[in-house]
């Protein structure tokens, strides 16, 4: 491809324009953030000084600051309204309409969701994901954090398990596709797992097709655990390091063994961090889409809600079905969010 | 997380900026160096709309898209209409998003009549203008036009096409081993048995295709519906006038299963019959080149999947023969597919482009560039480049051919691009015919 700069002048102009707009916007914001409050503060000082001098009572300058706060909040509120609140309301409405949103359909989309065996399968799969991923990812992360804590080469060991976090879900899925890849027994294996099986004298397996005991879904779950365990480990490791040394020392002097130390000292001390990790991973798991789409596209009974929602809305033109699934997902996330908010409030009041 | 030190952060920002810049630079890329041969501009007088622009959106990408742009280069130069073409791998999903967002292209090439009907019924498409209609009716058979007709209105002209009823084989191996190209179903099975008896697997197949996994298997079923039933029954099946789990459909599926689910026959070069569902469709026929498989049923466009240097010809490394009919008395059924040029706007220049793309001039201009099959009657077979394309065009233009459009593209998308694909994957994976068909029937939108 020969590249002619002149051909793309308009694009560079646009890019330049964008950069200038960015600078103006950020500059403007900084100005508002920095200069105006300073000015206001100056004026207040002057006013206060004048008031003190004249001996009059001091009036509160609240309303002006209220306006200022509103000014700061407005962009965020506006963006939230456009990007989150409006779509949420619209999706909810669409979930009660028919496939091309032309007529009201009552609860048809919801009854469809629970009546179709393959959609029930999807809901069940999502349940497995939500139960297994947060539990195992947190457990592995915690175990790892405790094991490498203050060990030699801690940084390297942590980096090893944290690295997968940096890989996109699709990238990770492609890597694992090769792990599970299948070639028949008479050929050279290109999949790691099957090569190991062959070395052990077994027959290569079609891993992603094995539906017995939900094996294929569990194999997909391994990928998300691989990605998320690093996240759990980093947060929990930081929490462990924050446990006051006196407590640990006191426990030691009292003669605790490692088991007691973990259950009676470490775990209670890092409980808030564990809850944050479990909740974050749970919400992430509910939304899992990329891994399933890349690995199996929901075939072989491995589909999950987010994947089915995308297929129904954007590939099959069944907007009603897709919206109903989206609303259901939303409903599932709400209790977790409420729990999290309550938890934070409780911690604040305790602190 | 650790805070990154100053200079490193600067580098990160710089490289991010660099990415943005390169991305912007890569965005364009028409090939201006491929200016059309200075032909006679007077042919295009009727289409002149100086200084206008028509946007076009389709799933055709890369080299194929370059060839397309070359094919209309002369037209755009002479008429002054700029065609802004954009190809996308996520075309079907994105088109819906763009139309919903009020950002529809002027023209799209839609390969699914079901999708055309959906957009037409939603009032998003413009019916073709009088000139396009005349042009389309002159150049395409009624069989083809009916697939773009919704409620008595024609919404688009057919464009490129492909023939799906082909079995790929290696002429070289056939000569070496003394196999004869079968012309009837019984000969095909006899040949398969002969190869299987020699301890080799005669057939290979692959239906993995990303988020479209399963479609090659639906083509098998459609081809066998046309071979075990009459074309009328096929139409009834596609239009859901008979249920999906009708015994006639089950008969066709079982016939396909006699090959696809027969571990003596499949899957040459890959494993047992279950390996079909995880083998990429692009790789499905490649074992033919290594002699690990002899037969691969796949459309004419599979010609593009052979590695560079493979000679695709009757005397070459690979070629295809017509997938024979079970009952020769029923004529020569052909399964095929193709795109239709539909318009979301009706500005005069948009209609001019739509008309031109339905014309014999364009079909021949595109044909000369190679890799092109169309049911356009004005397409001169001498202008078609590859042997396999010639074979396809010959079949499409043959008056004894009974043509039927790919059924899964005609069904509602939730079946044709959803449960039918999915059902076939499960079927290959061991699920029995009856419960597979009942599952698909149950998912048909009410």
Boltz contact constraints between the chains, C-beta under 6 A:
constraints:
  - contact:
      token1: [A, 1]
      token2: [B, 29]
      max_distance: 6.0
  - contact:
      token1: [A, 8]
      token2: [B, 28]
      max_distance: 6.0
  - contact:
      token1: [A, 11]
      token2: [B, 24]
      max_distance: 6.0
  - contact:
      token1: [A, 15]
      token2: [B, 24]
      max_distance: 6.0
  - contact:
      token1: [A, 184]
      token2: [B, 271]
      max_distance: 6.0
  - contact:
      token1: [A, 206]
      token2: [B, 274]
      max_distance: 6.0
  - contact:
      token1: [A, 209]
      token2: [B, 429]
      max_distance: 6.0
  - contact:
      token1: [A, 297]
      token2: [B, 211]
      max_distance: 6.0
  - contact:
      token1: [A, 297]
      token2: [B, 213]
      max_distance: 6.0
  - contact:
      token1: [A, 299]
      token2: [B, 213]
      max_distance: 6.0
  - contact:
      token1: [A, 299]
      token2: [B, 425]
      max_distance: 6.0
  - contact:
      token1: [A, 314]
      token2: [B, 93]
      max_distance: 6.0
  - contact:
      token1: [A, 315]
      token2: [B, 93]
      max_distance: 6.0
  - contact:
      token1: [A, 315]
      token2: [B, 417]
      max_distance: 6.0
  - contact:
      token1: [A, 316]
      token2: [B, 413]
      max_distance: 6.0
  - contact:
      token1: [A, 316]
      token2: [B, 414]
      max_distance: 6.0
  - contact:
      token1: [A, 316]
      token2: [B, 418]
      max_distance: 6.0
  - contact:
      token1: [A, 317]
      token2: [B, 118]
      max_distance: 6.0
  - contact:
      token1: [A, 317]
      token2: [B, 413]
      max_distance: 6.0
  - contact:
      token1: [A, 318]
      token2: [B, 414]
      max_distance: 6.0
